[in-house]
Amino acid sequence: MARPVGADLPSMSLALARIDSLPPPVRVLSVAGGYLLAFAAAWTAGWMYDVRMAAMPYDTSGGMYAFGQMLASLGVFFVAALPPTLLALWFLRRNAIFWLVVAGGSLAFALTGLAGSLLFMGARSTPTDWPSMTLELIGLAQFLGVPIWTGALVLFLLLAPTRPARRLLQGAIAVELACAVCAAIHWFAARP
């Protein structure tokens, strides 16, 4: 017999209530343990990559192998660190000061990214001073990561408990969408 849609919602709310009832030391240990498991998974992925590459014929491209190992480790770490990160955000969802700091930092990050995006789009030559180089690199990172940053900001908006934090996050999302428009113009617009 088919279960009706939403039949699991009471059990899910019960599970969330159990998570919310955990004492603070257990909360900290569960998040820290999740990150330790993520580090262990990343180390294991790097080791497995190394074992696989050791079986390959010898090549002088050691730097490429090392970069591949780093990418494998980072990819596994980011995926494995997602659950403890979401759990930590869940535990902190009622902390107004934390979310105000996150929202302010998000807006500063988005504005810096927009400035870098505009500088990156308008650059006719490679900058020679390090602040301009850094800002252009941030602009390139914004172009490449705008879907990830926007998704994270939307998640933060859903979790933010106060109106000031939500307003700052809405502003950050608007700025990120402006970065997305800049990226679309840069990547897809025809140039003379």
Secondary structure, DSSP 4 states (H G I P E B T S, - for coil): -PPPTTTTHHHHHHHHHHHHTS-HHHHHHHHHHHHHHHHHHHHHHHHHHHHHHHTSPP-S-HHHHHHHHHHHHHHHHHHHHHHHHHHHHHHTTT-HHHHHHHHHHHHHHHHHHHHHHHHHHH-SS---SHHHHHHHHHHHHHHHHHHHHHHHHHHHHHH--SHHHHHHHHHHHHHHHHHHHHHHHHHHS---
